Amino acid sequence: MEENKKEALMNCSNLEELLNVEFGEVGTASREEFDKETEAFCLAQTLREERKRAGLTQQELAEKIGTKKTYISRLENGKADIQLGTLFRIFEGLGRRVSLTIL
């Protein structure tokens, strides 16, 4: 690691400073990419947790909503994008609802 960057990371006093050093300021391309990947990871984790809470395997959930187990697996591992309609269908299959907030 570059010595200046290492020193800058060591001098960070909060998460926002650390993210700025590591991924760039908010609004930069690198930070936007990091934020996008973080949101996808959080959605994948939420999907996995809710599926397990519902007591369903990936196969059972896939059958319930009319898709393939491999797709559920790819979603849970952050390897696939999801369409909004599919997101609603998945969570309905888990007995949950999705609420969107546009900022």
Backbone bond lengths (Angstrom), bond angles and torsions (degrees), N, CA, C in turn:
res aa  C-N    CA-C-N  psi(-1)  N-CA   C-N-CA  omega(-1)  CA-C   N-CA-C  phi
1 M - - - 1.458 - - 1.523 108.52 -
2 E 1.282 115.01 139.80 1.448 121.42 178.01 1.532 109.15 -56.53
3 E 1.317 117.42 135.06 1.470 121.91 -174.93 1.526 112.21 -59.99
4 N 1.330 118.08 -41.20 1.467 120.97 179.91 1.525 111.36 -63.82
5 K 1.328 116.01 -42.06 1.460 119.92 179.68 1.523 110.41 -66.64
6 K 1.317 116.20 -41.71 1.464 120.54 178.72 1.529 109.94 -59.65
7 E 1.313 116.52 -44.22 1.465 121.22 179.32 1.534 110.50 -64.37
8 A 1.338 116.18 -42.28 1.466 120.57 179.42 1.529 110.39 -62.38
9 L 1.332 116.81 -41.22 1.465 120.22 178.39 1.524 111.30 -64.17
10 M 1.305 116.30 -40.10 1.468 120.64 -179.06 1.534 111.63 -67.41
11 N 1.330 117.02 -24.55 1.462 120.89 -178.37 1.528 113.58 -91.86
12 C 1.310 117.17 0.76 1.468 120.05 179.40 1.525 109.66 -69.74
13 S 1.327 115.41 138.43 1.465 119.40 -179.44 1.524 112.55 -110.71
14 N 1.340 117.02 -5.67 1.464 118.68 176.49 1.528 109.42 -152.91
15 L 1.314 116.40 171.67 1.456 121.74 -175.92 1.521 112.04 -63.00
16 E 1.316 118.17 -41.09 1.460 120.79 -178.56 1.525 110.95 -60.75
17 E 1.321 117.93 -42.04 1.464 120.73 177.78 1.524 110.63 -63.24
18 L 1.318 116.44 -42.32 1.458 121.01 179.61 1.536 110.57 -62.44
19 L 1.322 116.94 -44.25 1.459 120.41 178.59 1.522 111.35 -63.74
20 N 1.318 117.13 -38.95 1.462 121.08 178.26 1.525 111.68 -62.22
21 V 1.314 117.13 -41.69 1.460 121.08 179.93 1.530 110.23 -70.36
22 E 1.307 116.10 -45.39 1.469 120.69 -174.04 1.530 113.36 -76.67
23 F 1.338 117.41 -40.34 1.464 120.60 -172.32 1.521 114.47 -120.72
24 G 1.308 117.98 -3.27 1.461 121.50 179.46 1.520 111.42 98.14
25 E 1.310 114.17 166.80 1.468 121.54 -179.74 1.527 109.94 -67.87
26 V 1.339 115.95 156.08 1.460 121.32 174.70 1.518 108.33 -57.19
27 G 1.327 116.40 133.38 1.453 121.60 -179.41 1.518 114.05 101.65
28 T 1.335 117.34 -17.88 1.466 119.37 176.77 1.520 109.15 -79.17
29 A 1.315 116.35 157.60 1.467 121.30 -177.74 1.528 111.58 -59.92
30 S 1.321 116.76 -42.16 1.465 119.19 -178.19 1.529 111.72 -66.99
31 R 1.307 116.83 -36.86 1.474 120.03 179.03 1.517 110.36 -71.60
32 E 1.338 117.64 -39.92 1.463 121.26 177.52 1.522 110.20 -59.77
33 E 1.330 117.41 -42.00 1.463 121.80 178.96 1.527 110.26 -64.43
34 F 1.325 117.11 -43.49 1.466 120.66 177.79 1.528 110.60 -60.89
35 D 1.324 116.97 -46.63 1.460 120.86 -179.43 1.523 111.30 -61.75
36 K 1.326 116.71 -40.48 1.466 121.60 178.82 1.529 110.33 -62.64
37 E 1.316 116.85 -46.37 1.464 120.98 179.20 1.525 111.39 -64.69
38 T 1.312 117.37 -35.87 1.459 121.59 178.53 1.520 110.93 -65.39
39 E 1.320 116.75 -43.05 1.466 120.64 178.31 1.523 110.96 -63.39
40 A 1.328 117.28 -41.21 1.463 121.26 178.75 1.526 110.21 -63.82
41 F 1.330 116.97 -40.87 1.467 121.22 178.44 1.529 110.71 -62.88
42 C 1.319 116.38 -44.04 1.475 120.11 -179.65 1.524 111.16 -63.89
43 L 1.322 117.29 -41.33 1.459 120.22 177.53 1.522 110.55 -63.42
44 A 1.326 116.93 -43.17 1.470 121.06 179.05 1.527 110.76 -60.49
45 Q 1.328 117.46 -43.37 1.456 120.73 179.78 1.530 111.58 -66.14
46 T 1.328 116.05 -39.22 1.460 120.07 178.29 1.520 110.33 -63.80
47 L 1.316 116.86 -43.58 1.457 120.81 178.56 1.522 110.65 -59.43
48 R 1.328 117.58 -47.94 1.465 121.87 -179.84 1.532 110.75 -60.61
49 E 1.325 116.52 -46.77 1.469 120.02 -178.86 1.525 111.94 -62.86
50 E 1.327 117.21 -42.84 1.467 120.82 -179.63 1.527 111.68 -68.36
51 R 1.329 117.17 -36.99 1.461 120.30 176.56 1.522 110.25 -62.77
52 K 1.317 116.13 -45.68 1.466 120.03 179.33 1.520 110.96 -65.69
53 R 1.320 117.85 -39.77 1.462 122.09 178.06 1.529 110.81 -60.85
54 A 1.339 115.53 -35.12 1.468 120.57 178.55 1.519 111.82 -77.82
55 G 1.331 116.65 -5.95 1.459 120.65 178.54 1.518 113.87 72.70
56 L 1.329 116.08 28.37 1.460 120.35 -178.69 1.520 111.18 -110.02
57 T 1.314 115.71 145.63 1.459 120.43 170.43 1.529 107.39 -82.71
58 Q 1.309 116.04 168.16 1.459 119.26 175.81 1.527 110.15 -59.77
59 Q 1.312 116.95 -40.47 1.467 121.65 179.56 1.524 111.18 -62.49
60 E 1.327 116.87 -45.43 1.466 120.65 -179.88 1.526 111.55 -63.12
61 L 1.334 116.62 -42.50 1.464 119.71 178.23 1.526 110.55 -64.11
62 A 1.317 116.71 -43.88 1.461 120.98 179.67 1.524 110.76 -58.53
63 E 1.318 117.07 -45.41 1.463 120.69 179.41 1.521 111.04 -64.30
64 K 1.310 116.32 -38.85 1.465 121.23 -177.97 1.527 112.44 -64.15
65 I 1.323 116.95 -33.75 1.470 119.75 -176.74 1.526 112.93 -107.52
66 G 1.329 117.47 2.36 1.456 120.45 175.63 1.512 115.36 77.94
67 T 1.317 116.94 40.69 1.461 120.97 175.91 1.515 108.69 -134.74
68 K 1.304 117.58 -170.75 1.466 121.92 -177.95 1.519 110.79 -103.75
69 K 1.334 114.45 150.69 1.463 121.17 178.03 1.525 110.55 -57.91
70 T 1.328 116.97 -38.11 1.462 119.64 -178.19 1.530 111.34 -62.24
71 Y 1.336 116.44 -33.26 1.466 119.37 178.15 1.524 110.59 -68.26
72 I 1.337 116.86 -44.03 1.471 120.52 177.65 1.525 109.16 -60.20
73 S 1.315 117.15 -44.26 1.462 121.35 179.01 1.522 111.30 -60.56
74 R 1.324 117.27 -44.89 1.461 120.87 179.65 1.524 111.00 -63.55
75 L 1.334 117.00 -38.81 1.466 120.11 177.07 1.521 110.78 -63.30
76 E 1.324 116.24 -46.91 1.466 120.43 -177.85 1.523 112.58 -66.11
77 N 1.322 116.60 -22.41 1.460 120.71 178.85 1.526 112.31 -99.23
78 G 1.334 116.31 7.84 1.457 120.47 178.23 1.506 114.05 67.57
79 K 1.316 117.54 24.84 1.462 121.99 -176.85 1.523 113.08 -101.85
80 A 1.332 117.51 2.40 1.463 120.53 -179.00 1.522 109.40 -141.73
81 D 1.312 115.11 145.61 1.457 120.31 172.79 1.521 108.30 -82.07
82 I 1.302 115.87 156.63 1.458 120.27 -178.42 1.521 109.82 -125.01
83 Q 1.318 115.17 137.91 1.453 119.87 174.42 1.520 108.36 -82.95
84 L 1.310 115.25 151.96 1.458 120.67 -177.06 1.530 111.92 -57.89
85 G 1.330 117.19 -43.73 1.465 120.63 179.24 1.518 112.07 -60.36
86 T 1.318 116.44 -39.05 1.461 121.03 178.23 1.522 110.29 -67.25
87 L 1.310 117.00 -40.09 1.467 121.10 178.09 1.529 110.47 -58.76
88 F 1.330 115.83 -47.19 1.467 119.52 178.25 1.523 110.74 -61.09
89 R 1.341 116.93 -43.67 1.468 121.00 -178.41 1.530 111.44 -63.51
90 I 1.307 117.38 -40.58 1.465 121.09 179.74 1.523 110.54 -62.62
91 F 1.318 116.32 -50.71 1.462 118.17 -176.86 1.526 111.95 -70.12
92 E 1.326 117.81 -29.88 1.465 119.76 172.53 1.521 109.36 -63.21
93 G 1.321 116.93 -40.21 1.466 121.87 176.86 1.512 112.71 -63.59
94 L 1.312 115.71 -23.19 1.472 120.80 177.77 1.523 111.72 -94.26
95 G 1.327 115.98 4.61 1.462 119.56 -179.52 1.515 113.23 75.31
96 R 1.315 116.80 23.66 1.463 122.10 -178.31 1.518 109.18 -122.02
97 R 1.317 115.86 167.71 1.463 122.08 175.73 1.514 108.73 -120.71
98 V 1.307 115.02 153.33 1.453 121.22 177.26 1.518 107.96 -109.60
99 S 1.307 115.98 135.61 1.465 121.87 176.29 1.510 107.23 -122.05
100 L 1.325 116.08 131.45 1.464 119.96 179.78 1.512 110.57 -107.82
101 T 1.298 115.00 143.94 1.451 121.59 173.52 1.513 107.38 -123.53
102 I 1.309 116.99 126.61 1.460 120.26 178.01 1.513 107.51 -101.97
103 L 1.316 115.16 123.12 1.470 121.07 -176.27 1.503 111.04 -102.38
